[in-house]
């Protein structure tokens, strides 16, 4: 009788323990707060990066902002370069999707950045492509004014292989709009004696006077790491212009340099962990070639590692499953559940004279606790007076 009660007690407690362990983690906590990075080691492909970000969103994780993600390509080391990479990536994607309004919006964000970097003497290989996008879209939509302006700018920067000579000839150069007088302005810069460029052509050092034709212009200035731009149409009521110049050595430059030092290959745990720490995240998808790896750690006291074993390295086509694996690990960390990527604490039990089997220690702890509790109940029942009744309720 006593043994039966002990076993029934153990079964009851075991059912309760299994019910608690099977309870789903609080995913709402993870969905609201957990940020995850996409580290792209190349070859460069903005479409792939966007697809990995979409996989994170589908798994209800939060991607980082575009500027940060651009730094994680390792190709950008300055703030405006990061923003430029983002804008041109969006322009390329939209142009490929025949979305001309979206393409023009992205190019308009990129052009002033290109002008400022050009003024600083930096390579601006994206400039011809940006104006080519504008010209091709303007020609496609029948916007002749925009096409004429884009054709003029494209001639200044040396043309583009994406634009046929016949298309440039279709939009001849125009000196000025009729019946509109030019406007004289004085241009100063935040840093004295900075080099000034007007519409992608160098015009001198500040301060200087410029005669601007009606219409939109881009004025850029640079001195060392500091550079800036003005975009707009000149008006007589504003005869003096000042170009503010920001320091472009931004905080993400260090992260971008670290990623660049990996040279397209996933480094060791320490290097990955250092990047995750600087980003303030615990998890990341790292892409190299056609492979996406799932990396992360539960906290700073643990090294970063490849998660999921063999399942932690997947193809880009299987990015949704990689992101789902990452989300599952985040859920486990948030619920303080045993980490499936960490070895469990075990103890050995003798099974035969020579054979031993390893069993998770908490299994013994649960059974032992159930047996002890059952024995106490039985002992209390048999040792008390007949007038005392002890009842044990279990499912």
C-alpha positions in Angstrom: 0.0 0.0 0.0 2.8 2.4 1.0 4.8 1.7 -2.1 1.8 2.3 -4.3 1.2 5.7 -2.8 4.9 6.6 -3.2 4.7 5.7 -6.9 1.5 7.5 -7.4 3.0 10.6 -5.7 6.1 10.4 -7.9 3.9 10.1 -11.0 1.8 13.1 -10.0 4.9 15.3 -9.3 6.4 14.1 -12.5 3.3 15.2 -14.5 3.4 18.6 -12.8 7.2 19.0 -13.6 6.7 18.0 -17.3 3.7 20.4 -17.6 5.9 23.3 -16.3 8.8 22.4 -18.5 6.6 22.2 -21.6 5.1 25.7 -21.0 6.0 27.9 -23.9 8.4 30.8 -23.2 7.2 34.4 -23.2 7.8 35.3 -26.8 6.2 38.7 -26.3 9.2 39.8 -24.4 11.6 38.8 -27.2 9.4 40.3 -29.9 9.3 43.7 -28.3 12.9 44.1 -27.4 15.3 41.7 -29.1 17.4 43.2 -31.8 19.4 41.1 -34.2 22.1 42.1 -36.7 22.8 41.0 -40.3 26.5 40.9 -40.9 27.2 40.7 -44.6 30.7 39.5 -45.6 29.9 39.6 -49.3 30.0 39.4 -52.2 28.0 42.7 -51.9 24.3 42.3 -52.7 21.8 44.7 -51.1 19.0 42.4 -52.2 20.4 39.5 -50.1 20.8 41.8 -47.1 17.2 42.9 -47.4 16.0 39.3 -47.7 17.9 38.4 -44.5 16.4 41.4 -42.7 12.9 40.3 -43.9 13.6 36.8 -42.5 14.4 38.4 -39.1 11.1 40.3 -39.2 9.2 37.2 -40.1 10.8 35.5 -37.1 9.6 38.5 -35.0 13.1 39.8 -34.3 14.0 43.4 -34.8 16.6 44.2 -37.4 19.0 47.1 -36.9 18.6 50.4 -38.6 19.8 50.8 -42.2 22.9 52.9 -41.3 24.1 50.3 -38.9 23.5 47.5 -41.3 25.4 49.3 -44.0 28.4 49.5 -41.6 28.1 45.7 -41.1 29.1 45.2 -44.8 32.6 46.3 -43.8 32.8 48.5 -46.8 31.9 51.8 -45.2 34.1 53.5 -42.6 32.5 57.0 -42.4 29.1 58.2 -41.5 28.2 59.6 -44.9 29.6 56.5 -46.7 27.3 54.3 -44.6 24.3 56.5 -45.5 25.4 56.5 -49.1 25.6 52.8 -49.3 22.1 52.5 -47.9 20.6 55.0 -50.3 22.3 53.5 -53.4 21.3 50.0 -52.3 17.6 51.1 -52.2 17.9 52.9 -55.5 19.3 49.8 -57.2 16.6 47.6 -55.7 13.8 50.0 -56.8 15.3 50.5 -60.3 15.4 46.7 -60.8 11.7 46.5 -59.7 10.8 49.3 -62.2 9.8 51.5 -59.3 10.9 54.9 -60.7 9.4 57.1 -57.9 11.2 55.0 -55.3 14.4 55.1 -57.3 14.3 58.9 -57.6 13.7 59.3 -53.9 16.7 57.2 -53.0 18.9 58.9 -55.6 18.0 62.3 -54.2 19.2 61.2 -50.8 22.5 59.9 -52.3 23.4 62.8 -54.6 24.3 65.4 -51.9 26.4 62.8 -50.1 28.2 62.1 -53.3 28.8 65.8 -53.9 30.3 66.2 -50.4 32.6 63.2 -50.8 33.6 64.4 -54.2 34.6 67.7 -52.7 36.7 65.9 -50.2 38.6 64.2 -53.0 37.1 60.8 -52.4 36.2 58.3 -55.1 32.6 58.6 -56.1 32.1 55.7 -58.5 28.4 55.7 -57.7 27.9 59.2 -59.1 27.5 58.2 -62.8 25.1 55.4 -61.9 23.0 57.7 -59.8 22.5 60.2 -62.6 21.9 57.3 -65.0 19.0 56.1 -62.8 17.5 59.6 -62.9 17.9 60.0 -66.7 16.5 56.5 -67.5 13.5 57.0 -65.2 12.8 60.5 -66.5 12.9 59.3 -70.0 10.7 56.3 -69.2 8.1 58.5 -67.5 8.2 61.4 -70.0 9.6 64.0 -67.6 11.7 66.0 -70.1 12.8 68.7 -67.6 14.2 66.1 -65.2 15.8 64.3 -68.2 17.5 67.4 -69.5 18.9 68.2 -66.0 20.1 64.6 -65.5 21.7 64.5 -69.0 23.6 67.7 -68.2 24.9 66.4 -64.9 25.8 63.1 -66.5 28.0 64.9 -69.0 29.8 66.8 -66.2 30.7 63.5 -64.4 31.9 61.8 -67.6 28.8 59.8 -68.7 27.7 56.3 -67.8 28.0 52.9 -69.6 24.3 52.4 -68.6 23.2 55.3 -70.9 23.5 55.0 -74.7 24.9 58.0 -76.5 21.7 58.3 -78.5 19.7 58.9 -75.2 22.1 61.7 -74.2 21.7 63.3 -77.6 17.9 63.2 -77.1 18.3 65.7 -74.3 20.8 68.5 -75.5 22.5 70.8 -73.1 20.6 74.0 -72.1 22.5 77.0 -70.8 19.6 78.7 -68.9 15.9 78.9 -68.8 14.5 81.8 -70.8 13.1 85.0 -69.1 14.8 84.1 -65.8 17.7 86.1 -64.5 20.7 84.4 -62.7 21.1 85.1 -59.0 24.4 86.0 -57.3 25.1 84.5 -53.8 28.0 84.6 -51.4 29.0 81.2 -50.2 30.8 80.7 -46.8 31.8 77.5 -45.1 31.9 76.5 -41.5 35.6 75.6 -41.8 37.4 78.6 -43.5 39.2 78.1 -46.8 37.3 74.9 -47.6 37.1 73.6 -51.1 33.7 74.4 -52.7 32.0 72.5 -55.5 28.9 73.5 -57.5 26.9 70.8 -59.2 29.8 68.4 -59.2 32.4 70.8 -60.5 35.1 72.6 -58.4 34.6 76.4 -58.3 37.2 77.5 -55.7 37.7 78.1 -52.0 35.4 79.8 -49.5 34.4 82.5 -49.2 33.4 83.2 -52.8 30.6 84.6 -54.9 28.7 82.4 -57.3 26.2 83.2 -60.1 23.5 80.6 -60.0 21.0 80.0 -62.7 17.4 79.4 -61.7 16.6 75.8 -60.7 18.0 73.4 -58.2 21.7 73.2 -57.3 24.0 71.2 -55.0 26.8 73.1 -53.3 29.3 71.0 -51.4 32.3 71.8 -49.3 35.0 69.8 -47.6 38.1 70.1 -45.4 39.7 67.0 -44.1 37.1 64.7 -42.4 34.6 67.5 -42.3 32.2 68.1 -45.1 28.7 69.2 -45.9 26.3 70.4 -48.6 23.4 72.7 -49.5 20.6 71.6 -51.8 18.0 74.0 -53.2 17.0 76.8 -55.5 18.6 80.3 -55.1 16.4 83.2 -54.1 17.3 86.9 -54.0 16.1 87.2 -50.4 18.9 84.9 -49.3 22.1 86.4 -50.8 24.5 84.6 -48.3 24.8 80.9 -47.9 26.8 79.0 -45.2 27.7 75.4 -45.6 27.8 73.5 -42.3 30.4 70.8 -42.2 30.0 67.7 -40.0 32.9 65.4 -38.9 32.2 62.1 -40.8 34.4 59.9 -38.5 31.3 58.4 -36.9 31.0 55.8 -34.2 30.1 53.0 -36.6 33.5 53.5 -38.3 35.2 51.2 -35.8 32.6 48.4 -36.3 32.9 48.7 -40.1 36.7 48.5 -39.9 36.4 45.4 -37.7 34.1 43.7 -40.2 36.5 44.6 -43.1 39.4 43.0 -41.2 37.6 39.6 -41.5 38.3 39.6 -45.2 35.0 37.9 -46.1 35.4 35.0 -43.7 33.7 34.3 -40.3 36.4 34.7 -37.7 36.7 33.1 -34.2 34.3 33.4 -31.3 36.2 36.3 -29.7 36.0 38.6 -32.8 32.3 37.9 -33.4 31.6 38.5 -29.7 33.4 41.9 -29.8 31.3 43.1 -32.7 28.1 41.9 -31.0 29.1 43.8 -27.9 29.8 47.0 -29.7 26.4 46.7 -31.5 24.6 46.0 -28.2 23.0 42.8 -29.5 23.1 39.1 -28.6 22.3 37.5 -31.9 23.3 37.9 -35.6 22.9 36.2 -39.0 26.4 36.2 -40.7 26.3 35.8 -44.4 29.3 34.8 -46.6 28.7 33.8 -50.2 25.6 31.6 -50.3 25.8 30.5 -46.6 24.1 32.1 -43.6 25.4 31.3 -40.2 23.4 31.8 -36.9 25.6 33.3 -34.2 24.9 34.6 -30.7 25.2 34.1 -26.9 22.9 34.4 -24.0 24.9 37.2 -22.3 28.3 38.9 -22.1 29.6 36.3 -19.7 29.4 33.6 -22.4 31.4 33.5 -25.6 29.6 34.0 -28.9 29.2 30.8 -30.8 27.6 29.2 -33.8 24.1 28.2 -32.7 22.3 25.0 -33.6 25.2 22.8 -34.6 24.9 21.7 -38.2 21.5 23.5 -38.4 23.2 26.8 -37.7 24.7 27.0 -41.2 22.2 27.2 -44.0 21.9 28.5 -47.5 20.4 32.0 -48.3 17.4 30.2 -49.7 16.8 28.7 -46.2 17.2 32.1 -44.4 13.7 31.8 -42.8 14.7 28.7 -41.0 18.0 30.3 -39.9 16.1 33.3 -38.5 13.6 30.9 -36.8 16.5 29.1 -35.1 17.8 32.4 -33.9 14.4 33.4 -32.5 14.1 30.0 -30.7 17.4 30.5 -29.0 16.4 34.0 -27.9 13.2 32.6 -26.4 15.3 30.0 -24.5 17.6 32.7 -23.2 14.7 34.9 -22.1 13.0 32.0 -20.4 16.2 31.0 -18.6 15.7 27.5 -20.0 18.5 25.0 -20.4 20.6 26.2 -23.4 20.4 23.5 -26.1 23.8 24.6 -27.4 25.5 24.1 -24.1 26.4 20.6 -22.6 24.2 19.6 -19.7 25.6 18.9 -16.2 25.6 15.1 -15.9 26.4 12.4 -13.4 27.2 8.7 -13.9 25.2 5.8 -12.5 26.3 2.2 -12.5 24.1 0.0 -14.7 26.1 -3.2 -14.6 29.4 -4.3 -13.2 31.2 -2.6 -16.1 28.7 -0.5 -17.9 27.8 3.1 -17.0 25.0 5.4 -18.4 24.8 9.2 -18.2 21.6 10.8 -17.0 20.7 14.4 -16.6 21.1 15.2 -12.9 17.7 16.9 -12.5 15.9 13.7 -13.5 17.3 12.1 -10.4 16.5 15.2 -8.3 12.8 15.2 -9.5 12.4 11.5 -8.8 14.1 11.7 -5.5 12.0 14.6 -4.4 8.8 12.8 -5.4 9.8 9.6 -3.6 10.8 11.6 -0.4 7.5 13.5 -0.5 5.5 10.3 -1.0 7.3 8.5 1.8 6.6 11.4 4.2 2.9 11.2 3.4 2.7 7.5 3.9 4.7 7.6 7.1 2.5 10.4 8.5 -0.6 8.5 7.5 0.4 5.2 9.3 1.9 6.8 12.4 -1.0 9.1 13.3 -4.1 8.2 15.3 -7.1 6.8 13.4 -9.0 10.1 14.0 -6.5 12.0 11.9 -6.9 11.9 8.1 -4.3 13.0 5.6 -5.3 13.2 2.0 -3.1 13.7 -1.1 -4.7 15.2 -4.2 -3.1 14.8 -7.6 -4.3 14.8 -11.1 
